[in-house]
């Protein structure tokens, strides 16, 4: 019997996604919120979280400083 394996897709950290109404409607549920982290690109290989925010603010921060920041997410804040 052949088993299927999960597939993960990664995008470039500084890639700015196009605005998607589906994502905006999915960012908040009744008891939790979707969030994104803005992280610094560190020289020593360790990134630091600069802030946790919504997708629009994370996109803006990366657009303004693509060589300095990248974003990660979405993740759920309960």
PQR file with spaces between the fields and no chain letter, atoms N, CA, C, O and H, PARSE charges and radii, in Angstrom:
ATOM       1  N    UNK     1       0.840   -1.174    0.000 -0.4000 1.5000
ATOM       2  CA   UNK     1       0.000    0.000    0.000 -0.0000 2.0000
ATOM       3  C    UNK     1       0.889    1.243    0.000  0.5500 1.7000
ATOM       4  O    UNK     1       1.834    1.338    0.783 -0.5500 1.4000
ATOM       5  N    UNK     2       0.586    2.170   -0.863 -0.4000 1.5000
ATOM       6  CA   UNK     2       1.368    3.389   -0.978 -0.0000 2.0000
ATOM       7  C    UNK     2       0.744    4.495   -0.140  0.5500 1.7000
ATOM       8  O    UNK     2      -0.462    4.733   -0.214 -0.5500 1.4000
ATOM       9  H    UNK     2      -0.182    2.093   -1.499  0.4000 1.0000
ATOM      10  N    UNK     3       1.557    5.164    0.648 -0.4000 1.5000
ATOM      11  CA   UNK     3       1.066    6.249    1.496 -0.0000 2.0000
ATOM      12  C    UNK     3       1.408    7.587    0.852  0.5500 1.7000
ATOM      13  O    UNK     3       2.457    7.741    0.227 -0.5500 1.4000
ATOM      14  H    UNK     3       2.536    4.971    0.708  0.4000 1.0000
ATOM      15  N    UNK     4       0.522    8.532    1.011 -0.4000 1.5000
ATOM      16  CA   UNK     4       0.805    9.864    0.499 -0.0000 2.0000
ATOM      17  C    UNK     4       1.496   10.677    1.586  0.5500 1.7000
ATOM      18  O    UNK     4       1.162   10.571    2.766 -0.5500 1.4000
ATOM      19  H    UNK     4      -0.330    8.407    1.518  0.4000 1.0000
ATOM      20  N    UNK     5       2.446   11.475    1.178 -0.4000 1.5000
ATOM      21  CA   UNK     5       3.195   12.306    2.120 -0.0000 2.0000
ATOM      22  C    UNK     5       2.698   13.738    2.034  0.5500 1.7000
ATOM      23  O    UNK     5       2.326   14.198    0.954 -0.5500 1.4000
ATOM      24  H    UNK     5       2.718   11.561    0.219  0.4000 1.0000
ATOM      25  N    UNK     6       2.686   14.451    3.156 -0.4000 1.5000
ATOM      26  CA   UNK     6       2.284   15.865    3.105 -0.0000 2.0000
ATOM      27  C    UNK     6       3.312   16.669    2.311  0.5500 1.7000
ATOM      28  O    UNK     6       4.496   16.333    2.288 -0.5500 1.4000
ATOM      29  H    UNK     6       2.989   14.078    4.032  0.4000 1.0000
ATOM      30  N    UNK     7       2.858   17.701    1.681 -0.4000 1.5000
ATOM      31  CA   UNK     7       3.720   18.548    0.879 -0.0000 2.0000
ATOM      32  C    UNK     7       3.749   19.937    1.502  0.5500 1.7000
ATOM      33  O    UNK     7       2.706   20.492    1.847 -0.5500 1.4000
ATOM      34  H    UNK     7       1.896   17.973    1.700  0.4000 1.0000
ATOM      35  N    UNK     8       4.935   20.488    1.642 -0.4000 1.5000
ATOM      36  CA   UNK     8       5.073   21.840    2.144 -0.0000 2.0000
ATOM      37  C    UNK     8       5.606   22.716    1.020  0.5500 1.7000
ATOM      38  O    UNK     8       6.512   22.321    0.286 -0.5500 1.4000
ATOM      39  H    UNK     8       5.782   20.037    1.361  0.4000 1.0000
ATOM      40  N    UNK     9       5.040   23.898    0.895 -0.4000 1.5000
ATOM      41  CA   UNK     9       5.470   24.836   -0.128 -0.0000 2.0000
ATOM      42  C    UNK     9       6.007   26.070    0.558  0.5500 1.7000
ATOM      43  O    UNK     9       5.347   26.648    1.421 -0.5500 1.4000
ATOM      44  H    UNK     9       4.304   24.219    1.491  0.4000 1.0000
ATOM      45  N    UNK    10       7.200   26.471    0.177 -0.4000 1.5000
ATOM      46  CA   UNK    10       7.835   27.633    0.775 -0.0000 2.0000
ATOM      47  C    UNK    10       7.979   28.738   -0.263  0.5500 1.7000
ATOM      48  O    UNK    10       8.339   28.472   -1.410 -0.5500 1.4000
ATOM      49  H    UNK    10       7.736   26.001   -0.524  0.4000 1.0000
ATOM      50  N    UNK    11       7.706   29.953    0.127 -0.4000 1.5000
ATOM      51  CA   UNK    11       7.911   31.116   -0.734 -0.0000 2.0000
ATOM      52  C    UNK    11       9.087   31.905   -0.174  0.5500 1.7000
ATOM      53  O    UNK    11       9.431   31.784    1.002 -0.5500 1.4000
ATOM      54  H    UNK    11       7.414   30.169    1.059  0.4000 1.0000
ATOM      55  N    UNK    12       9.686   32.696   -1.018 -0.4000 1.5000
ATOM      56  CA   UNK    12      10.785   33.546   -0.555 -0.0000 2.0000
ATOM      57  C    UNK    12      10.299   34.426    0.579  0.5500 1.7000
ATOM      58  O    UNK    12       9.172   34.920    0.547 -0.5500 1.4000
ATOM      59  H    UNK    12       9.406   32.794   -1.973  0.4000 1.0000
ATOM      60  N    UNK    13      11.144   34.627    1.586 -0.4000 1.5000
ATOM      61  CA   UNK    13      10.734   35.398    2.756 -0.0000 2.0000
ATOM      62  C    UNK    13      10.321   36.819    2.408  0.5500 1.7000
ATOM      63  O    UNK    13       9.421   37.379    3.034 -0.5500 1.4000
ATOM      64  H    UNK    13      12.060   34.226    1.612  0.4000 1.0000
ATOM      65  N    UNK    14      10.964   37.391    1.432 -0.4000 1.5000
ATOM      66  CA   UNK    14      10.649   38.780    1.112 -0.0000 2.0000
ATOM      67  C    UNK    14       9.637   38.905   -0.025  0.5500 1.7000
ATOM      68  O    UNK    14       9.397   39.998   -0.539 -0.5500 1.4000
ATOM      69  H    UNK    14      11.695   36.936    0.923  0.4000 1.0000
ATOM      70  N    UNK    15       9.051   37.778   -0.409 -0.4000 1.5000
ATOM      71  CA   UNK    15       8.032   37.829   -1.449 -0.0000 2.0000
ATOM      72  C    UNK    15       6.745   38.408   -0.865  0.5500 1.7000
ATOM      73  O    UNK    15       6.248   37.927    0.153 -0.5500 1.4000
ATOM      74  H    UNK    15       9.246   36.890    0.009  0.4000 1.0000
ATOM      75  N    UNK    16       6.225   39.408   -1.495 -0.4000 1.5000
ATOM      76  CA   UNK    16       5.007   40.055   -1.027 -0.0000 2.0000
ATOM      77  C    UNK    16       3.835   39.448   -1.783  0.5500 1.7000
ATOM      78  O    UNK    16       3.758   39.530   -3.009 -0.5500 1.4000
ATOM      79  H    UNK    16       6.629   39.798   -2.322  0.4000 1.0000
ATOM      80  N    UNK    17       2.939   38.846   -1.043 -0.4000 1.5000
ATOM      81  CA   UNK    17       1.805   38.208   -1.702 -0.0000 2.0000
ATOM      82  C    UNK    17       0.814   39.261   -2.171  0.5500 1.7000
ATOM      83  O    UNK    17       0.711   40.348   -1.604 -0.5500 1.4000
ATOM      84  H    UNK    17       3.002   38.779   -0.047  0.4000 1.0000
ATOM      85  N    UNK    18       0.102   38.912   -3.202 -0.4000 1.5000
ATOM      86  CA   UNK    18      -0.937   39.816   -3.690 -0.0000 2.0000
ATOM      87  C    UNK    18      -2.086   39.817   -2.702  0.5500 1.7000
ATOM      88  O    UNK    18      -2.322   38.827   -2.010 -0.5500 1.4000
ATOM      89  H    UNK    18       0.185   38.029   -3.663  0.4000 1.0000
ATOM      90  N    UNK    19      -2.790   40.912   -2.639 -0.4000 1.5000
ATOM      91  CA   UNK    19      -3.918   41.023   -1.717 -0.0000 2.0000
ATOM      92  C    UNK    19      -4.988   40.012   -2.111  0.5500 1.7000
ATOM      93  O    UNK    19      -5.362   39.896   -3.278 -0.5500 1.4000
ATOM      94  H    UNK    19      -2.599   41.717   -3.201  0.4000 1.0000
ATOM      95  N    UNK    20      -5.458   39.303   -1.132 -0.4000 1.5000
ATOM      96  CA   UNK    20      -6.427   38.251   -1.375 -0.0000 2.0000
ATOM      97  C    UNK    20      -7.553   38.395   -0.368  0.5500 1.7000
ATOM      98  O    UNK    20      -7.331   38.315    0.840 -0.5500 1.4000
ATOM      99  H    UNK    20      -5.154   39.397   -0.184  0.4000 1.0000
ATOM     100  N    UNK    21      -8.743   38.605   -0.863 -0.4000 1.5000
ATOM     101  CA   UNK    21      -9.896   38.784    0.034 -0.0000 2.0000
ATOM     102  C    UNK    21     -10.116   37.557    0.909  0.5500 1.7000
ATOM     103  O    UNK    21     -10.575   37.687    2.043 -0.5500 1.4000
ATOM     104  H    UNK    21      -8.923   38.670   -1.845  0.4000 1.0000
ATOM     105  N    UNK    22      -9.795   36.365    0.401 -0.4000 1.5000
ATOM     106  CA   UNK    22      -9.961   35.162    1.205 -0.0000 2.0000
ATOM     107  C    UNK    22      -9.097   35.218    2.447  0.5500 1.7000
ATOM     108  O    UNK    22      -9.545   34.844    3.531 -0.5500 1.4000
ATOM     109  H    UNK    22      -9.422   36.260   -0.521  0.4000 1.0000
ATOM     110  N    UNK    23      -7.859   35.683    2.306 -0.4000 1.5000
ATOM     111  CA   UNK    23      -6.954   35.774    3.454 -0.0000 2.0000
ATOM     112  C    UNK    23      -7.472   36.791    4.459  0.5500 1.7000
ATOM     113  O    UNK    23      -7.402   36.563    5.667 -0.5500 1.4000
ATOM     114  H    UNK    23      -7.495   35.987    1.426  0.4000 1.0000
ATOM     115  N    UNK    24      -7.985   37.899    3.975 -0.4000 1.5000
ATOM     116  CA   UNK    24      -8.483   38.921    4.895 -0.0000 2.0000
ATOM     117  C    UNK    24      -9.682   38.425    5.689  0.5500 1.7000
ATOM     118  O    UNK    24      -9.808   38.735    6.874 -0.5500 1.4000
ATOM     119  H    UNK    24      -8.042   38.084    2.994  0.4000 1.0000
ATOM     120  N    UNK    25     -10.559   37.662    5.058 -0.4000 1.5000
ATOM     121  CA   UNK    25     -11.721   37.160    5.782 -0.0000 2.0000
ATOM     122  C    UNK    25     -11.342   36.030    6.715  0.5500 1.7000
ATOM     123  O    UNK    25     -12.057   35.761    7.681 -0.5500 1.4000
ATOM     124  H    UNK    25     -10.457   37.410    4.095  0.4000 1.0000
ATOM     125  N    UNK    26     -10.228   35.359    6.444 -0.4000 1.5000
ATOM     126  CA   UNK    26      -9.807   34.240    7.285 -0.0000 2.0000
ATOM     127  C    UNK    26      -8.901   34.671    8.426  0.5500 1.7000
ATOM     128  O    UNK    26      -8.520   33.834    9.246 -0.5500 1.4000
ATOM     129  H    UNK    26      -9.648   35.577    5.659  0.4000 1.0000
ATOM     130  N    UNK    27      -8.543   35.944    8.508 -0.4000 1.5000
ATOM     131  CA   UNK    27      -7.594   36.369    9.533 -0.0000 2.0000
ATOM     132  C    UNK    27      -8.177   36.427   10.931  0.5500 1.7000
ATOM     133  O    UNK    27      -7.428   36.376   11.905 -0.5500 1.4000
ATOM     134  H    UNK    27      -8.852   36.623    7.842  0.4000 1.0000
ATOM     135  N    UNK    28      -9.479   36.530   11.058 -0.4000 1.5000
ATOM     136  CA   UNK    28     -10.072   36.564   12.391 -0.0000 2.0000
ATOM     137  C    UNK    28     -11.215   35.559   12.490  0.5500 1.7000
ATOM     138  O    UNK    28     -12.082   35.477   11.621 -0.5500 1.4000
ATOM     139  H    UNK    28     -10.089   36.572   10.265  0.4000 1.0000
ATOM     140  N    UNK    29     -11.183   34.816   13.557 -0.4000 1.5000
ATOM     141  CA   UNK    29     -12.285   33.919   13.862 -0.0000 2.0000
ATOM     142  C    UNK    29     -12.886   34.393   15.179  0.5500 1.7000
ATOM     143  O    UNK    29     -12.447   35.397   15.740 -0.5500 1.4000
ATOM     144  H    UNK    29     -10.478   34.882   14.263  0.4000 1.0000
ATOM     145  N    UNK    30     -13.874   33.681   15.663 -0.4000 1.5000
ATOM     146  CA   UNK    30     -14.558   34.128   16.877 -0.0000 2.0000
ATOM     147  C    UNK    30     -13.639   34.199   18.093  0.5500 1.7000
ATOM     148  O    UNK    30     -13.741   35.134   18.887 -0.5500 1.4000
ATOM     149  H    UNK    30     -14.230   32.866   15.207  0.4000 1.0000
ATOM     150  N    UNK    31     -12.743   33.226   18.249 -0.4000 1.5000
ATOM     151  CA   UNK    31     -11.932   33.209   19.463 -0.0000 2.0000
ATOM     152  C    UNK    31     -10.433   33.304   19.196  0.5500 1.7000
ATOM     153  O    UNK    31      -9.635   33.204   20.127 -0.5500 1.4000
ATOM     154  H    UNK    31     -12.660   32.467   17.603  0.4000 1.0000
ATOM     155  N    UNK    32     -10.045   33.493   17.957 -0.4000 1.5000
ATOM     156  CA   UNK    32      -8.620   33.563   17.659 -0.0000 2.0000
ATOM     157  C    UNK    32      -8.355   34.484   16.474  0.5500 1.7000
ATOM     158  O    UNK    32      -9.275   34.882   15.759 -0.5500 1.4000
ATOM     159  H    UNK    32     -10.694   33.575   17.200  0.4000 1.0000
ATOM     160  N    UNK    33      -7.093   34.810   16.283 -0.4000 1.5000
ATOM     161  CA   UNK    33      -6.684   35.734   15.229 -0.0000 2.0000
ATOM     162  C    UNK    33      -5.468   35.175   14.507  0.5500 1.7000
ATOM     163  O    UNK    33      -4.588   34.582   15.131 -0.5500 1.4000
ATOM     164  H    UNK    33      -6.346   34.487   16.864  0.4000 1.0000
ATOM     165  N    UNK    34      -5.417   35.361   13.198 -0.4000 1.5000
ATOM     166  CA   UNK    34      -4.241   35.005   12.425 -0.0000 2.0000
ATOM     167  C    UNK    34      -3.264   36.169   12.503  0.5500 1.7000
ATOM     168  O    UNK    34      -3.674   37.329   12.453 -0.5500 1.4000
ATOM     169  H    UNK    34      -6.132   35.843   12.691  0.4000 1.0000
ATOM     170  N    UNK    35      -1.979   35.870   12.624 -0.4000 1.5000
ATOM     171  CA   UNK    35      -0.970   36.910   12.733 -0.0000 2.0000
ATOM     172  C    UNK    35       0.257   36.535   11.913  0.5500 1.7000
ATOM     173  O    UNK    35       0.436   35.380   11.526 -0.5500 1.4000
ATOM     174  H    UNK    35      -1.646   34.928   12.664  0.4000 1.0000
ATOM     175  N    UNK    36       1.093   37.525   11.659 -0.4000 1.5000
ATOM     176  CA   UNK    36       2.353   37.354   10.952 -0.0000 2.0000
ATOM     177  C    UNK    36       3.444   37.981   11.796  0.5500 1.7000
ATOM     178  O    UNK    36       3.192   38.940   12.525 -0.5500 1.4000
ATOM     179  H    UNK    36       0.948   38.463   11.974  0.4000 1.0000
ATOM     180  N    UNK    37       4.645   37.452   11.705 -0.4000 1.5000
ATOM     181  CA   UNK    37       5.785   38.016   12.417 -0.0000 2.0000
ATOM     182  C    UNK    37       6.720   38.677   11.415  0.5500 1.7000
ATOM     183  O    UNK    37       6.957   38.153   10.327 -0.5500 1.4000
ATOM     184  H    UNK    37       4.849   36.673   11.112  0.4000 1.0000
ATOM     185  N    UNK    38       7.239   39.821   11.795 -0.4000 1.5000
ATOM     186  CA   UNK    38       8.293   40.489   11.031 -0.0000 2.0000
ATOM     187  C    UNK    38       9.590   40.177   11.764  0.5500 1.7000
ATOM     188  O    UNK    38       9.728   40.474   12.951 -0.5500 1.4000
ATOM     189  H    UNK    38       7.046   40.246   12.679  0.4000 1.0000
ATOM     190  N    UNK    39      10.540   39.576   11.050 -0.4000 1.5000
ATOM     191  CA   UNK    39      11.804   39.169   11.649 -0.0000 2.0000
ATOM     192  C    UNK    39      12.966   39.875   10.978  0.5500 1.7000
ATOM     193  O    UNK    39      12.880   40.264    9.813 -0.5500 1.4000
ATOM     194  H    UNK    39      10.427   39.335   10.086  0.4000 1.0000
ATOM     195  N    UNK    40      14.054   40.038   11.720 -0.4000 1.5000
ATOM     196  CA   UNK    40      15.256   40.653   11.158 -0.0000 2.0000
ATOM     197  C    UNK    40      16.097   39.569   10.503  0.5500 1.7000
ATOM     198  O    UNK    40      16.109   38.422   10.950 -0.5500 1.4000
ATOM     199  H    UNK    40      14.124   39.722   12.666  0.4000 1.0000
ATOM     200  N    UNK    41      16.801   39.943    9.436 -0.4000 1.5000
ATOM     201  CA   UNK    41      17.765   39.042    8.818 -0.0000 2.0000
ATOM     202  C    UNK    41      19.077   39.251    9.551  0.5500 1.7000
ATOM     203  O    UNK    41      19.712   40.297    9.410 -0.5500 1.4000
ATOM     204  H    UNK    41      16.791   40.875    9.073  0.4000 1.0000
ATOM     205  N    UNK    42      19.484   38.265   10.328 -0.4000 1.5000
ATOM     206  CA   UNK    42      20.666   38.412   11.168 -0.0000 2.0000
ATOM     207  C    UNK    42      21.910   37.895   10.456  0.5500 1.7000
ATOM     208  O    UNK    42      21.841   36.955    9.664 -0.5500 1.4000
ATOM     209  H    UNK    42      18.968   37.416   10.442  0.4000 1.0000
ATOM     210  N    UNK    43      23.027   38.511   10.743 -0.4000 1.5000
ATOM     211  CA   UNK    43      24.300   38.118   10.152 -0.0000 2.0000
ATOM     212  C    UNK    43      24.775   36.792   10.740  0.5500 1.7000
ATOM     213  O    UNK    43      25.362   35.978   10.026 -0.5500 1.4000
ATOM     214  H    UNK    43      23.083   39.274   11.386  0.4000 1.0000
ATOM     215  N    UNK    44      24.535   36.569   11.998 -0.4000 1.5000
ATOM     216  CA   UNK    44      25.017   35.363   12.679 -0.0000 2.0000
ATOM     217  C    UNK    44      24.116   34.149   12.472  0.5500 1.7000
ATOM     218  O    UNK    44      24.339   33.107   13.087 -0.5500 1.4000
ATOM     219  H    UNK    44      24.058   37.230   12.578  0.4000 1.0000
ATOM     220  N    UNK    45      23.108   34.267   11.619 -0.4000 1.5000
ATOM     221  CA   UNK    45      22.218   33.143   11.342 -0.0000 2.0000
ATOM     222  C    UNK    45      21.018   33.043   12.271  0.5500 1.7000
ATOM     223  O    UNK    45      20.187   32.151   12.106 -0.5500 1.4000
ATOM     224  H    UNK    45      22.927   35.114   11.119  0.4000 1.0000
ATOM     225  N    UNK    46      20.916   33.925   13.225 -0.4000 1.5000
ATOM     226  CA   UNK    46      19.778   33.912   14.145 -0.0000 2.0000
ATOM     227  C    UNK    46      18.944   35.152   13.920  0.5500 1.7000
ATOM     228  O    UNK    46      19.430   36.276   14.051 -0.5500 1.4000
ATOM     229  H    UNK    46      21.591   34.650   13.358  0.4000 1.0000
ATOM     230  N    UNK    47      17.691   34.942   13.581 -0.4000 1.5000
ATOM     231  CA   UNK    47      16.780   36.065   13.367 -0.0000 2.0000
ATOM     232  C    UNK    47      16.104   36.435   14.673  0.5500 1.7000
ATOM     233  O    UNK    47      15.977   35.615   15.582 -0.5500 1.4000
ATOM     234  H    UNK    47      17.296   34.029   13.474  0.4000 1.0000
ATOM     235  N    UNK    48      15.672   37.682   14.750 -0.4000 1.5000
ATOM     236  CA   UNK    48      14.934   38.148   15.916 -0.0000 2.0000
ATOM     237  C    UNK    48      13.575   38.643   15.477  0.5500 1.7000
ATOM     238  O    UNK    48      13.444   39.264   14.422 -0.5500 1.4000
ATOM     239  H    UNK    48      15.775   38.349   14.012  0.4000 1.0000
ATOM     240  N    UNK    49      12.558   38.369   16.285 -0.4000 1.5000
ATOM     241  CA   UNK    49      11.214   38.862   15.997 -0.0000 2.0000
ATOM     242  C    UNK    49      11.188   40.354   16.293  0.5500 1.7000
ATOM     243  O    UNK    49      11.501   40.783   17.403 -0.5500 1.4000
ATOM     244  H    UNK    49      12.664   37.865   17.142  0.4000 1.0000
ATOM     245  N    UNK    50      10.811   41.139   15.289 -0.4000 1.5000
ATOM     246  CA   UNK    50      10.713   42.582   15.454 -0.0000 2.0000
ATOM     247  C    UNK    50       9.323   42.945   15.957  0.5500 1.7000
ATOM     248  O    UNK    50       9.179   43.730   16.894 -0.5500 1.4000
ATOM     249  H    UNK    50      10.556   40.791   14.387  0.4000 1.0000
ATOM     250  N    UNK    51       8.292   42.364   15.323 -0.4000 1.5000
ATOM     251  CA   UNK    51       6.930   42.576   15.810 -0.0000 2.0000
ATOM     252  C    UNK    51       6.005   41.510   15.259  0.5500 1.7000
ATOM     253  O    UNK    51       6.298   40.876   14.245 -0.5500 1.4000
ATOM     254  H    UNK    51       8.409   41.726   14.562  0.4000 1.0000
ATOM     255  N    UNK    52       4.887   41.322   15.937 -0.4000 1.5000
ATOM     256  CA   UNK    52       3.818   40.434   15.501 -0.0000 2.0000
ATOM     257  C    UNK    52       2.662   41.329   15.108  0.5500 1.7000
ATOM     258  O    UNK    52       2.243   42.186   15.887 -0.5500 1.4000
ATOM     259  H    UNK    52       4.649   41.837   16.761  0.4000 1.0000
ATOM     260  N    UNK    53       2.138   41.135   13.897 -0.4000 1.5000
ATOM     261  CA   UNK    53       1.168   42.070   13.354 -0.0000 2.0000
ATOM     262  C    UNK    53       0.241   41.372   12.368  0.5500 1.7000
ATOM     263  O    UNK    53       0.229   40.145   12.274 -0.5500 1.4000
ATOM     264  H    UNK    53       2.478   40.439   13.264  0.4000 1.0000
ATOM     265  N    UNK    54      -0.534   42.164   11.637 -0.4000 1.5000
ATOM     266  CA   UNK    54      -1.415   41.597   10.611 -0.0000 2.0000
ATOM     267  C    UNK    54      -0.651   41.485    9.292  0.5500 1.7000
ATOM     268  O    UNK    54       0.486   41.946    9.187 -0.5500 1.4000
ATOM     269  H    UNK    54      -0.524   43.161   11.714  0.4000 1.0000
ATOM     270  N    UNK    55      -1.274   40.875    8.292 -0.4000 1.5000
ATOM     271  CA   UNK    55      -0.580   40.626    7.028 -0.0000 2.0000
ATOM     272  C    UNK    55      -0.218   41.913    6.298  0.5500 1.7000
ATOM     273  O    UNK    55       0.845   41.981    5.681 -0.5500 1.4000
ATOM     274  H    UNK    55      -2.197   40.501    8.377  0.4000 1.0000
ATOM     275  N    UNK    56      -1.064   42.927    6.351 -0.4000 1.5000
ATOM     276  CA   UNK    56      -0.783   44.171    5.641 -0.0000 2.0000
ATOM     277  C    UNK    56       0.420   44.913    6.220  0.5500 1.7000
ATOM     278  O    UNK    56       1.267   45.401    5.473 -0.5500 1.4000
ATOM     279  H    UNK    56      -1.927   42.871    6.853  0.4000 1.0000
ATOM     280  N    UNK    57       0.496   44.999    7.543 -0.4000 1.5000
ATOM     281  CA   UNK    57       1.628   45.680    8.171 -0.0000 2.0000
ATOM     282  C    UNK    57       2.925   44.905    7.976  0.5500 1.7000
ATOM     283  O    UNK    57       3.990   45.502    7.819 -0.5500 1.4000
ATOM     284  H    UNK    57      -0.193   44.602    8.150  0.4000 1.0000
ATOM     285  N    UNK    58       2.839   43.574    7.986 -0.4000 1.5000
ATOM     286  CA   UNK    58       4.036   42.759    7.746 -0.0000 2.0000
ATOM     287  C    UNK    58       4.532   42.967    6.315  0.5500 1.7000
ATOM     288  O    UNK    58       5.733   43.116    6.092 -0.5500 1.4000
ATOM     289  H    UNK    58       1.973   43.089    8.113  0.4000 1.0000
ATOM     290  N    UNK    59       3.616   42.979    5.348 -0.4000 1.5000
ATOM     291  CA   UNK    59       3.988   43.238    3.953 -0.0000 2.0000
ATOM     292  C    UNK    59       4.654   44.600    3.808  0.5500 1.7000
ATOM     293  O    UNK    59       5.663   44.729    3.115 -0.5500 1.4000
ATOM     294  H    UNK    59       2.640   42.858    5.529  0.4000 1.0000
ATOM     295  N    UNK    60       4.100   45.602    4.451 -0.4000 1.5000
ATOM     296  CA   UNK    60       4.633   46.966    4.353 -0.0000 2.0000
ATOM     297  C    UNK    60       6.042   47.043    4.937  0.5500 1.7000
ATOM     298  O    UNK    60       6.920   47.672    4.348 -0.5500 1.4000
ATOM     299  H    UNK    60       3.281   45.497    5.015  0.4000 1.0000
ATOM     300  N    UNK    61       6.265   46.415    6.078 -0.4000 1.5000
ATOM     301  CA   UNK    61       7.589   46.442    6.709 -0.0000 2.0000
ATOM     302  C    UNK    61       8.635   45.784    5.812  0.5500 1.7000
ATOM     303  O    UNK    61       9.756   46.279    5.703 -0.5500 1.4000
ATOM     304  H    UNK    61       5.552   45.903    6.557  0.4000 1.0000
ATOM     305  N    UNK    62       8.277   44.677    5.174 -0.4000 1.5000
ATOM     306  CA   UNK    62       9.219   43.980    4.296 -0.0000 2.0000
ATOM     307  C    UNK    62       9.443   44.784    3.013  0.5500 1.7000
ATOM     308  O    UNK    62      10.566   44.843    2.511 -0.5500 1.4000
ATOM     309  H    UNK    62       7.366   44.274    5.263  0.4000 1.0000
ATOM     310  N    UNK    63       8.402   45.393    2.488 -0.4000 1.5000
ATOM     311  CA   UNK    63       8.551   46.219    1.284 -0.0000 2.0000
ATOM     312  C    UNK    63       9.485   47.396    1.534  0.5500 1.7000
ATOM     313  O    UNK    63      10.285   47.746    0.666 -0.5500 1.4000
ATOM     314  H    UNK    63       7.490   45.345    2.896  0.4000 1.0000
ATOM     315  N    UNK    64       9.393   48.000    2.692 -0.4000 1.5000
ATOM     316  CA   UNK    64      10.215   49.168    3.018 -0.0000 2.0000
ATOM     317  C    UNK    64      11.677   48.801    3.269  0.5500 1.7000
ATOM     318  O    UNK    64      12.565   49.616    3.016 -0.5500 1.4000
ATOM     319  H    UNK    64       8.743   47.716    3.397  0.4000 1.0000
ATOM     320  N    UNK    65      11.941   47.599    3.757 -0.4000 1.5000
ATOM     321  CA   UNK    65      13.311   47.165    4.074 -0.0000 2.0000
ATOM     322  C    UNK    65      13.522   45.696    3.710  0.5500 1.7000
ATOM     323  O    UNK    65      13.721   44.874    4.605 -0.5500 1.4000
ATOM     324  H    UNK    65      11.221   46.936    3.962  0.4000 1.0000
ATOM     325  N    UNK    66      13.485   45.339    2.416 -0.4000 1.5000
ATOM     326  CA   UNK    66      13.585   43.924    2.046 -0.0000 2.0000
ATOM     327  C    UNK    66      14.932   43.288    2.381  0.5500 1.7000
ATOM     328  O    UNK    66      15.006   42.073    2.569 -0.5500 1.4000
ATOM     329  H    UNK    66      13.324   46.006    1.689  0.4000 1.0000
ATOM     330  N    UNK    67      15.985   44.077    2.459 -0.4000 1.5000
ATOM     331  CA   UNK    67      17.288   43.532    2.817 -0.0000 2.0000
ATOM     332  C    UNK    67      17.482   43.354    4.307  0.5500 1.7000
ATOM     333  O    UNK    67      18.443   42.724    4.747 -0.5500 1.4000
ATOM     334  H    UNK    67      15.925   45.063    2.307  0.4000 1.0000
ATOM     335  N    UNK    68      16.573   43.907    5.077 -0.4000 1.5000
ATOM     336  CA   UNK    68      16.706   43.897    6.533 -0.0000 2.0000
ATOM     337  C    UNK    68      15.672   42.988    7.218  0.5500 1.7000
ATOM     338  O    UNK    68      15.971   42.377    8.244 -0.5500 1.4000
ATOM     339  H    UNK    68      15.792   44.419    4.720  0.4000 1.0000
ATOM     340  N    UNK    69      14.461   42.897    6.655 -0.4000 1.5000
ATOM     341  CA   UNK    69      13.378   42.146    7.293 -0.0000 2.0000
ATOM     342  C    UNK    69      12.804   41.086    6.363  0.5500 1.7000
ATOM     343  O    UNK    69      12.926   41.169    5.141 -0.5500 1.4000
ATOM     344  H    UNK    69      14.218   43.394    5.821  0.4000 1.0000
ATOM     345  N    UNK    70      12.177   40.090    6.975 -0.4000 1.5000
ATOM     346  CA   UNK    70      11.337   39.140    6.260 -0.0000 2.0000
ATOM     347  C    UNK    70      10.156   38.809    7.155  0.5500 1.7000
ATOM     348  O    UNK    70      10.163   39.110    8.349 -0.5500 1.4000
ATOM     349  H    UNK    70      12.078   40.023    7.968  0.4000 1.0000
ATOM     350  N    UNK    71       9.133   38.182    6.565 -0.4000 1.5000
ATOM     351  CA   UNK    71       7.954   37.861    7.368 -0.0000 2.0000
ATOM     352  C    UNK    71       7.755   36.360    7.440  0.5500 1.7000
ATOM     353  O    UNK    71       8.207   35.612    6.573 -0.5500 1.4000
ATOM     354  H    UNK    71       9.127   37.937    5.595  0.4000 1.0000
ATOM     355  N    UNK    72       7.084   35.944    8.469 -0.4000 1.5000
ATOM     356  CA   UNK    72       6.740   34.541    8.661 -0.0000 2.0000
ATOM     357  C    UNK    72       5.273   34.484    9.079  0.5500 1.7000
ATOM     358  O    UNK    72       4.789   35.352    9.805 -0.5500 1.4000
ATOM     359  H    UNK    72       6.717   36.552    9.173  0.4000 1.0000
ATOM     360  N    UNK    73       4.593   33.483    8.625 -0.4000 1.5000
ATOM     361  CA   UNK    73       3.191   33.322    8.988 -0.0000 2.0000
ATOM     362  C    UNK    73       2.386   32.869    7.811  0.5500 1.7000
ATOM     363  O    UNK    73       2.929   32.635    6.731 -0.5500 1.4000
ATOM     364  H    UNK    73       4.986   32.777    8.035  0.4000 1.0000
ATOM     365  N    UNK    74       1.135   32.747    7.999 -0.4000 1.5000
ATOM     366  CA   UNK    74       0.365   33.106    9.181 -0.0000 2.0000
ATOM     367  C    UNK    74       0.422   32.042   10.265  0.5500 1.7000
ATOM     368  O    UNK    74       0.699   30.873    9.999 -0.5500 1.4000
ATOM     369  H    UNK    74       0.695   32.937    8.876  0.4000 1.0000
ATOM     370  N    UNK    75       0.158   32.467   11.473 -0.4000 1.5000
ATOM     371  CA   UNK    75       0.025   31.556   12.596 -0.0000 2.0000
ATOM     372  C    UNK    75      -1.150   32.032   13.438  0.5500 1.7000
ATOM     373  O    UNK    75      -1.569   33.185   13.342 -0.5500 1.4000
ATOM     374  H    UNK    75      -0.067   33.417   11.689  0.4000 1.0000
ATOM     375  N    UNK    76      -1.659   31.165   14.234 -0.4000 1.5000
ATOM     376  CA   UNK    76      -2.877   31.422   14.996 -0.0000 2.0000
ATOM     377  C    UNK    76      -2.548   31.904   16.397  0.5500 1.7000
ATOM     378  O    UNK    76      -1.762   31.280   17.110 -0.5500 1.4000
ATOM     379  H    UNK    76      -1.318   30.228   14.312  0.4000 1.0000
ATOM     380  N    UNK    77      -3.156   33.023   16.790 -0.4000 1.5000
ATOM     381  CA   UNK    77      -3.061   33.506   18.164 -0.0000 2.0000
ATOM     382  C    UNK    77      -4.430   33.281   18.797  0.5500 1.7000
ATOM     383  O    UNK    77      -5.429   33.863   18.375 -0.5500 1.4000
ATOM     384  H    UNK    77      -3.794   33.530   16.211  0.4000 1.0000
ATOM     385  N    UNK    78      -4.457   32.440   19.801 -0.4000 1.5000
ATOM     386  CA   UNK    78      -5.733   32.095   20.430 -0.0000 2.0000
ATOM     387  C    UNK    78      -5.994   32.956   21.636  0.5500 1.7000
ATOM     388  O    UNK    78      -7.025   32.805   22.291 -0.5500 1.4000
ATOM     389  H    UNK    78      -3.645   31.967   20.144  0.4000 1.0000
